[in-house]
């Protein structure tokens, strides 16, 4: 007997029987009485026939769990005001990839509460910045807040104004860069509430006189002091300590501030005071040592204080000329006394070498600024190349690239075009591909700082990148390499993505050559046509001297590799070695340099596969010309001997 019992009143229970309806016939066709039972003592008992039930398992979404957990953390924080506990709870929660949603939930919950909670939310964000939540997550958190502004406005009447104040406060507290407003606007529809928030932030808050003080005191019902007030209290207690020399009292005052998340400011201001007042240095070091040993200032806050001071040394040097050397002397003292983690700072043994290197870099930057300014006035590429070679610091070539483009960004299209043309010439003459790539990486790493001074910096940097690809200064794969060296979601990464889009667009070559309004970039295309015409004229019986003069009249010595390339291709096509005479004279007169010759041969070699489609014996002819060039000393010794496995052993007949 075979039985199917689905154990439901509404299910069909069908039984096959040997009898009941006669042999070979159905018994009770529809057995729906639900009375069938299984006898576990039956010799034919099969446990597989037992009734079964489906047991549902709850599938949870980690993001949903995270959102629920942070609500409890925020509610507790609003009740206790304990920043340290909130930070600790958030760390223990893990799931750092979801921290942008913490920012959204914290601000949206505070928006619907009193001024006290709004102030507390801003204070907590400042405390969590960098230590618990990364700068990129802070930015992303505010982005999703702006994107949800329309929904927030349904429940909160003045959501636009409140959110605008949160954004302004984040800028004033240095957890959002001012450039964030410009970039975020581009990502939001103009009709959205988020766009209105950014407009309100700019017009009503950040553009007002004394806006920092206005923004920090806007939520006047706060029980917390403002950041500026805390900074003032820190400065006062440090001055009093230097006068009284009472470290115990100073530590008590630091503890009473109740801002353990802000102790890095105590460290930074103490170190600055020791630089301003050299006699106070021993007292300052003693205070910081005791604060560390007592656990009053944590190791992370200590390291953060040193790091923040290191970042501001250039500005500090305007008031304290010896700031850098003084800082470099303080670091090893702190490490040797055991209250600064050596791994968080540059090893002290490198200080002397680093200082000497800093001086070389500083001198190089000063020199190249003058060289670049002269180039913008004269448009003399050979002179600029000679000046760079005279400096004798090729290891700083990436710094030159960064400085060149940074200076061009703040000028007119003429200078931007000149900068792009210069890059092409430098790549041919003295810059390696690695120099170019590293220069762009340095440039894009500082893109956010550049955007503070130049509003449209991101777009123009993308044009420089894309133009470099069109000019064969970079290859498309270099963009991948550059992007991989940048922090994800940073301004530089966005610029690389924008450059890829520009290159992928229709007629990208023509558009990018004209991106700065025409000028020299398009002259490169004109030069190619002129080179072709002068070579055709010479090949058909023209005078050698006139051909040389035409090349000279082009006025583009950095582009003479194109003369070499086209002359060799024409010699292959026409089977006429007369072109070698022209190249020999140009080389003898210094009209075409060995670098330009080598570049021309390199471009033929790199494009050999395509060339062979039109000229079947192109490889053989190239090896033939290359052997001749090597004998005449036209190309650099480092250039490969031939293309493919074979090389020609024929000599070029005397002409």
Residue pairs with C-beta under 8 A, 6 or more apart in sequence:
1 15
1 16
1 17
1 18
1 44
2 15
2 16
3 13
3 15
3 16
3 36
3 49
4 13
4 14
5 13
5 36
5 38
5 49
5 51
6 12
6 13
7 51
7 52
9 34
12 30
12 32
13 31
13 32
13 33
13 34
13 36
14 29
14 30
14 31
15 27
15 28
15 31
15 36
16 26
16 27
17 27
17 28
19 27
20 27
20 28
21 27
21 28
38 45
38 49
38 50
39 45
62 95
62 98
63 98
63 101
66 93
66 95
66 98
66 101
67 98
67 101
67 105
69 93
70 90
70 93
70 101
70 102
70 105
70 106
71 105
71 109
73 86
73 89
73 90
73 93
74 86
74 105
74 106
74 109
76 85
76 86
76 89
77 83
77 85
77 86
77 120
77 124
78 109
78 110
78 113
78 117
78 120
81 120
81 223
81 224
83 123
83 124
83 127
83 259
83 260
83 261
84 260
84 261
86 124
86 128
87 127
87 128
87 131
87 132
87 261
90 99
90 102
90 128
90 132
90 133
91 132
96 133
96 137
99 132
99 133
99 134
99 137
99 141
100 137
100 140
100 141
100 143
100 144
101 141
101 144
102 133
102 141
103 125
103 133
103 137
103 138
103 141
103 142
103 145
104 141
104 144
104 145
104 148
106 121
106 124
106 125
107 121
107 141
107 145
107 163
107 166
108 145
108 148
108 152
109 117
109 121
110 117
110 118
110 120
110 121
110 166
111 118
111 152
111 156
111 159
111 162
111 163
111 166
112 155
112 156
114 221
115 219
115 220
115 221
115 222
116 219
116 221
116 222
116 223
118 162
118 165
118 166
118 219
118 222
119 219
119 221
119 222
119 223
119 224
120 222
120 224
121 166
122 166
122 169
122 170
122 173
122 219
123 224
125 133
125 138
125 170
125 173
125 175
126 173
126 175
126 227
126 261
126 262
127 261
127 262
128 261
129 135
129 138
129 173
129 175
130 304
131 261
131 300
131 304
133 141
135 175
136 487
136 488
136 489
136 490
138 170
138 175
138 176
139 176
139 180
139 489
140 489
142 166
142 167
142 170
142 176
142 180
142 184
143 184
143 187
145 152
145 163
145 166
146 163
146 167
146 184
146 188
146 194
146 197
146 198
147 188
147 192
147 194
148 194
149 159
149 160
149 163
149 192
149 193
149 194
149 196
149 197
150 192
150 193
150 194
152 159
152 163
152 193
153 159
153 160
153 193
156 162
159 193
160 193
160 196
160 197
160 200
161 200
161 204
163 197
164 197
164 198
164 200
164 201
164 204
164 205
165 201
165 205
165 215
165 218
165 219
167 176
167 181
167 197
167 198
167 201
168 201
168 205
168 206
168 211
168 215
169 215
169 216
169 218
170 176
171 177
171 178
171 180
171 181
171 201
171 206
172 211
172 212
172 215
172 216
173 227
177 448
177 451
177 452
178 206
178 452
179 448
179 451
179 452
179 491
181 198
181 201
181 202
181 206
182 451
182 455
183 451
183 458
183 491
183 494
184 194
184 198
185 195
185 198
188 194
188 195
188 198
189 195
205 211
205 214
205 215
206 215
208 214
212 228
213 228
216 226
216 227
216 228
217 226
225 233
227 262
230 257
230 259
230 262
230 265
231 265
231 269
233 253
233 257
234 254
234 257
234 265
234 266
234 269
235 269
237 250
237 253
237 254
238 250
238 266
238 269
238 270
238 273
238 284
239 273
240 249
240 250
240 253
241 247
241 249
241 250
241 283
241 287
242 273
242 277
242 280
242 283
242 284
245 283
247 286
247 287
247 290
250 287
251 287
251 290
251 291
251 294
251 296
254 263
254 266
254 291
254 296
254 297
255 296
260 298
260 301
261 301
263 296
263 297
263 298
263 301
263 302
263 305
264 301
264 302
264 304
264 305
264 308
265 305
266 291
266 297
266 305
267 288
267 297
267 301
267 302
267 304
267 305
267 306
267 309
268 305
268 306
268 308
268 309
270 284
270 287
270 288
270 305
271 284
271 305
271 306
271 309
271 327
271 330
272 309
272 316
272 320
273 280
273 284
274 280
274 281
274 284
274 285
274 326
274 330
275 316
275 320
275 322
275 323
275 326
275 327
276 320
281 330
285 330
285 333
285 334
285 337
288 297
288 302
288 334
288 339
289 337
289 338
289 339
290 296
291 297
292 299
292 302
292 338
292 339
293 339
299 341
302 334
302 339
302 340
302 341
303 340
303 341
303 344
303 345
306 331
306 334
306 340
306 344
306 345
307 344
307 345
309 316
309 327
310 327
310 345
313 323
313 324
313 327
316 323
317 323
317 324
320 326
324 355
324 358
325 355
328 351
328 354
328 355
331 340
331 345
331 346
331 348
331 351
332 348
332 351
334 340
335 341
335 342
335 345
335 348
342 348
346 354
360 393
360 396
361 396
361 399
364 391
364 393
364 396
364 399
364 400
365 399
365 403
367 391
368 388
368 391
368 399
368 400
368 403
368 404
369 403
369 407
371 384
371 387
371 388
372 384
372 403
372 404
372 407
373 407
374 380
374 383
374 384
374 387
375 381
375 383
375 384
375 418
375 422
376 407
376 411
376 415
376 418
379 418
381 421
381 422
381 425
381 557
381 558
382 557
382 558
384 422
385 425
385 426
385 429
385 430
388 400
388 426
388 430
389 430
394 430
394 435
397 426
397 430
397 431
397 432
397 435
397 439
398 435
398 436
398 438
398 439
398 441
398 442
399 439
399 442
400 439
401 423
401 426
401 431
401 435
401 436
401 439
401 440
401 442
401 443
402 439
402 442
402 443
402 446
404 419
404 422
404 423
405 419
405 443
405 461
405 464
406 443
406 450
407 415
407 419
408 415
408 416
408 418
408 419
409 416
409 450
409 454
409 457
409 460
409 461
410 453
410 454
413 516
413 517
413 519
414 516
414 519
416 460
416 463
416 464
416 516
417 516
417 517
417 519
417 520
417 521
418 520
419 464
420 464
420 467
420 468
420 471
420 516
420 520
420 521
421 520
421 521
421 524
421 558
423 431
423 436
423 468
423 471
423 473
424 471
424 472
424 473
424 524
424 558
424 559
425 558
425 559
427 433
427 436
427 472
427 473
428 558
428 561
428 595
428 596
428 599
429 558
429 593
429 595
433 474
433 478
436 468
436 473
436 474
436 478
437 474
437 478
437 481
437 482
440 465
440 468
440 474
440 482
441 482
441 485
441 486
443 450
443 461
444 461
444 482
444 486
444 491
444 492
444 493
444 495
444 496
445 486
445 492
447 457
447 458
447 461
447 490
447 491
447 492
447 495
448 490
448 491
448 492
450 457
450 461
451 457
451 458
451 491
454 460
458 491
458 494
458 495
458 498
459 498
461 495
462 495
462 496
462 498
462 499
462 502
463 499
463 502
463 512
463 515
463 516
465 474
465 479
465 482
465 495
465 496
465 499
466 499
466 502
466 503
466 508
466 512
466 515
467 512
467 513
467 515
467 521
468 474
469 475
469 476
469 478
469 479
469 499
469 503
470 503
470 508
470 509
470 512
470 513
471 521
471 524
476 500
476 503
479 496
479 499
479 500
482 496
483 493
483 496
483 497
486 492
486 493
486 496
487 493
502 508
502 511
502 512
503 512
505 511
512 521
513 521
513 522
513 524
513 525
514 521
514 522
515 521
523 556
524 556
524 559
527 554
527 556
527 559
527 562
528 562
528 566
530 550
530 554
531 551
531 554
531 562
531 563
531 566
532 566
534 542
534 547
534 550
534 551
535 547
535 563
535 566
535 567
535 570
535 579
535 582
536 570
537 547
538 544
538 546
538 547
538 578
538 579
538 582
539 570
539 574
539 576
539 578
539 579
544 581
544 582
544 585
547 582
548 582
548 585
548 586
548 589
548 591
551 560
551 563
551 586
551 591
551 592
552 591
557 591
557 593
557 596
558 596
560 586
560 591
560 592
560 593
560 596
560 600
561 596
561 597
561 599
561 600
561 603
562 600
563 586
563 592
563 596
563 600
564 583
564 592
564 596
564 597
564 599
564 600
564 601
565 600
565 603
565 604
567 579
567 582
567 583
567 600
568 579
568 600
568 601
568 604
568 622
568 625
569 604
569 611
569 615
570 576
570 579
571 577
571 578
571 579
571 580
571 621
571 625
572 611
572 615
572 617
572 618
572 621
572 622
573 614
573 615
577 652
577 653
577 655
578 655
580 625
580 628
580 652
580 655
581 655
583 592
583 597
583 634
584 632
585 591
586 592
587 594
587 597
587 632
587 634
594 633
594 634
594 635
594 636
595 636
597 629
597 634
597 635
598 634
598 635
598 636
598 639
601 625
601 626
601 629
601 634
601 635
601 639
602 639
604 611
604 622
605 622
605 640
605 643
608 618
608 619
608 622
608 643
611 618
612 618
612 619
615 621
619 643
619 644
619 646
620 646
620 648
622 642
622 643
623 642
623 643
623 644
623 646
623 647
623 648
624 648
624 650
624 652
625 652
626 635
626 639
626 641
626 642
626 643
626 647
627 642
627 647
627 648
627 649
627 650
627 651
628 651
628 652
629 635
630 639
630 641
641 647
642 648
